[in-house]
Amino acid sequence: MVSDWQMVDEGWGRKAVDFATLNEPSNCREYVTLHQQLDVRDGDRLLDIACGAGLALELARARGASCAGIDASPRLVAVARDRVPDGDLHVGDMRALPWADGHFDVVTSFRGIWGTTPEVIAEVHRVLAPGGRLGLTVWGHVKRSPGFWALEPLTLAAPPQVRHQAEMVALGRPGAGEELLEAAGFVDVRRVDITFAWEFADPEHFARALAAVGPAFEAIQAVGEDAFIEHARSVAREHVREGLPLRAEIADVGYLARKPA
Ligand SMILES: C[S@@+](CC[C@H](N)C(=O)[O-])C[C@H]1O[C@@H](n2cnc3c(N)ncnc32)[C@H](O)[C@@H]1O
């Protein structure tokens, strides 16, 4: 039987190269900010959960960390392996991490653990060494964000899938992450605002980049690829600024915590 996580690649992996080159580079602001907050440094054994195409791992590697990652999408993990050849990279389910207890000094996850997957937090706690640091990000109040327009085309998905997206994002609500992490035994839990901005050359590039994310696949299943692309292009046209990139700033929440020593 095929498990639910094995279906993830259908959405996230189908345009892995577009995702890695057109979409993920904009996330670097978030990666750099969280690594800085966690003080990722030489010799840290770091795991990135739902590592996608591995850009965050490549940046952690540049800070001297020895890197491991897991993602459900084989096609994204293939890109991550290309970027971090000495990384310990696995295709798998984040709810069953293939590492021993206490194996890592740092665990990160960038919009990979959501309100719909709270059980992953117990796994994070298990694989962290005593005193280990956790940093994860989730969307904040996206509808109030100046860059909400860039996510709006994803709401073309069927209503149950749009509801599921809302349940995922619920982890960003004030108090939600703090409660989850403290209940799992983490201490020094802190919520921080993270800089997050996507930039694109023009509406055409934006539409192609957005079409590469998993939730876009759900929207494409509902309305078809051509209609999705045309909708995304027309939304973006309203935000074109002469001589500047298209820029979408989106509220992003970081949770920092520590496993007791
Ligand atoms: C929003 S993307 C974030 C990817 C990456 N962290 C980034 O910053 O671009 C969510 C990721 O979660 C992965 N994913 C979804 N369900 C998963 C599961 N059960 N186990 C592992 N990875 C999963 C997807 O393949 C996708 O790469």
PDBQT file of the ligand as one rigid body, heavy atoms in Angstrom, charges set to zero:
ROOT
HETATM    1  C1  LIG A 301       6.633  24.211   1.981  1.00  0.00    +0.000 C 
HETATM    2  S1  LIG A 301       7.761  22.988   1.403  1.00  0.00    +0.000 S 
HETATM    3  C2  LIG A 301       9.224  23.495   2.250  1.00  0.00    +0.000 C 
HETATM    4  C3  LIG A 301      10.463  22.959   1.612  1.00  0.00    +0.000 C 
HETATM    5  C4  LIG A 301      11.765  23.585   2.113  1.00  0.00    +0.000 C 
HETATM    6  N1  LIG A 301      11.875  23.459   3.558  1.00  0.00    +0.000 N 
HETATM    7  C5  LIG A 301      11.866  25.030   1.697  1.00  0.00    +0.000 C 
HETATM    8  O1  LIG A 301      12.210  25.859   2.513  1.00  0.00    +0.000 OA
HETATM    9  O2  LIG A 301      11.641  25.317   0.519  1.00  0.00    +0.000 OA
HETATM   10  C6  LIG A 301       7.201  21.553   2.255  1.00  0.00    +0.000 C 
HETATM   11  C7  LIG A 301       8.095  20.324   2.057  1.00  0.00    +0.000 C 
HETATM   12  O3  LIG A 301       7.598  19.265   2.888  1.00  0.00    +0.000 OA
HETATM   13  C8  LIG A 301       7.821  18.041   2.241  1.00  0.00    +0.000 C 
HETATM   14  N2  LIG A 301       6.950  17.054   2.906  1.00  0.00    +0.000 N 
HETATM   15  C9  LIG A 301       5.598  17.020   2.930  1.00  0.00    +0.000 A 
HETATM   16  N3  LIG A 301       5.165  15.995   3.682  1.00  0.00    +0.000 NA
HETATM   17  C10 LIG A 301       6.273  15.366   4.169  1.00  0.00    +0.000 A 
HETATM   18  C11 LIG A 301       6.482  14.239   5.024  1.00  0.00    +0.000 A 
HETATM   19  N4  LIG A 301       5.463  13.547   5.553  1.00  0.00    +0.000 N 
HETATM   20  N5  LIG A 301       7.757  13.896   5.328  1.00  0.00    +0.000 NA
HETATM   21  C12 LIG A 301       8.812  14.576   4.805  1.00  0.00    +0.000 A 
HETATM   22  N6  LIG A 301       8.663  15.658   3.989  1.00  0.00    +0.000 NA
HETATM   23  C13 LIG A 301       7.413  16.049   3.682  1.00  0.00    +0.000 A 
HETATM   24  C14 LIG A 301       7.515  18.353   0.781  1.00  0.00    +0.000 C 
HETATM   25  O4  LIG A 301       8.068  17.426  -0.115  1.00  0.00    +0.000 OA
HETATM   26  C15 LIG A 301       8.139  19.752   0.636  1.00  0.00    +0.000 C 
HETATM   27  O5  LIG A 301       9.473  19.681   0.221  1.00  0.00    +0.000 OA
ENDROOT
TORSDOF 0
